[in-house]
Amino acid sequence: MAKTFDLVFDGRMNGDAVNDLPSKKGIYCIRTTIEGTDKRYYPTLQYIGKADDLLNRLSSGKDDGLNGALQIAKKTPGTFVTIAFALFSGTEDDLLRVESCLIFCTNPPLNDQSTEGFHYEETTVNISGQYASVFKSKYVAEKTEK
């Protein structure tokens, strides 16, 4: 059955301030940002993840996306890491479905799951919020064959 989800990315923090995250279920994106010679900032989406507890997941030191983005920032002067998140009140299966849709549609370089195919029925994710700038406003994924 086709489903539509709305995510509002209204939370954001620097990658080194993960202890300020809420202990709630949500979808998060990790991006690196560099200041260009024109003094404008250029963000790059690096990773999308889901968590039953955002604080626990990202403060554990075991998140591959966050660790990968921090390594990129260390190697590139002037780069910093930010985490944007949207709280999610749906089921665990819906949380996984939304994460899979976003990864499949955006193909972040530090994600390796959900890039080969999409295994759910048609899924639409509408994106909004103050910190949603690395996303388009809408993603639609349709089930792919293996």
N, C-alpha and C positions, 0 to 999 in steps of 0.2 A: 504494500500500500504506500502511495506517495505521502510524504510528510513535509511540512514546512516548519522551520524554527527561526526565531528571532534572537539574535545575540546583540547585547549592548555592551560595548567595550568602554566602560566608564572608569575602570581602575587602571593605574599605571604606576610603576616605580622603577628605580634604577636597579640593575642586576645585582648590585652589592647590598641592597636593602630588602632582601626577601623576607626578613623577619617581620616586616610590616604587612605582609599579605594576610587576607582573612582566612580563617579555618573553615572554608566553605567549598562546595563543589563548583567547578567551573572549567572553562576553556581558556587557555592562555597562549599568547604568542610572544616569542622572544625575537627581538630584532637588534641588529647592530646599526649604529648611526655614526656617520663621519661628517665633519664639517668640511665643505669644499672650499677651494680657493676663492670662490665668490661669496664666502661667508654664509652660504645656505647649508642647511642640514639635509643629508641624504640617507634615509633609512632603508635597510634591507631586511626583509623577513627571513629569519634563519630557521625557525622551528615552531611547530604548533603542537600543543599537548593538551591533555585533559587530566583532571585530578578530582578525586572525591574530597580532598582537603588540600587546597592550594598551598597553604603555609607548610604543611607537612611534606608535600611533594617537592617543593622548590627549596626548602631550607635543609633538606636531608643531605645535600651535596652529591646526590646520586642521579641528578637529572642530566641526561646526556646532552639535551638541547642547550641548557643553560651553561654547562661546562664547555661545550663546543663554542658557543658564542663568546664566553669569557676568554677562551684561548685566541679566537680571532681578534678580539679587542686588544689583547696583550701584544699581538704581533703587528698591529697596525696603529701607529701613533695617531692620536686625535679621535679614536673610535671609542664609543661607549655603548653599553648594553642596557636596554630597557625591556621591561615585561609589561604587556598590556593584558588585561583579563576581563572576562565577562562571567558573571555568576550564572549558574544553570540550575533550574529546578526540576528538570525532567528525570526520566529513569536512567539507570546505568547504560542500558542498551541505546537509548537516544543520545546520551553523552558520547558514546563511542561512535555512533552514526554521524553526529555533527563533526567530531574530530576527523573522522575518515573522509567526509565530504570536503572539508577545508584543505586537508593534506592533498587529496586527489586533485583538487582544482588549482591549488597554488604551488604544489611541488617544492616546498622549502628545502634547501640543500642539506640541512641536518636531520631531516626526517627520512627514514628508509621504509616505513610501513605505509600502506595505502596509496603508494604511488604507481603500483603495477596495475591496479584495477579497483573498481568500486563494487562492493558485494551487497549493497542494499538496493531496494527499489528507489525510484526517483526521490531525491532529497533536495530541498531548497533551503538555503541558509541566508537570511537577510541580516546584514551587518549595519550597525549604527553605533553612535557613541563618540565621545570626545577623543578617544584614543584608537579609533578604527582606521586611521589614515593609511596603514599598509595594506588594507583590503579594499576590494571593490565593494559596492553596496549589496551585491547579490551574487550567490553562487548556486548553480544547479548541477547536480551530478546524477547520471543515470546508470543503472546497473550495467556492468560490462561482463562479457563472457570470459571465462578462463581460457 
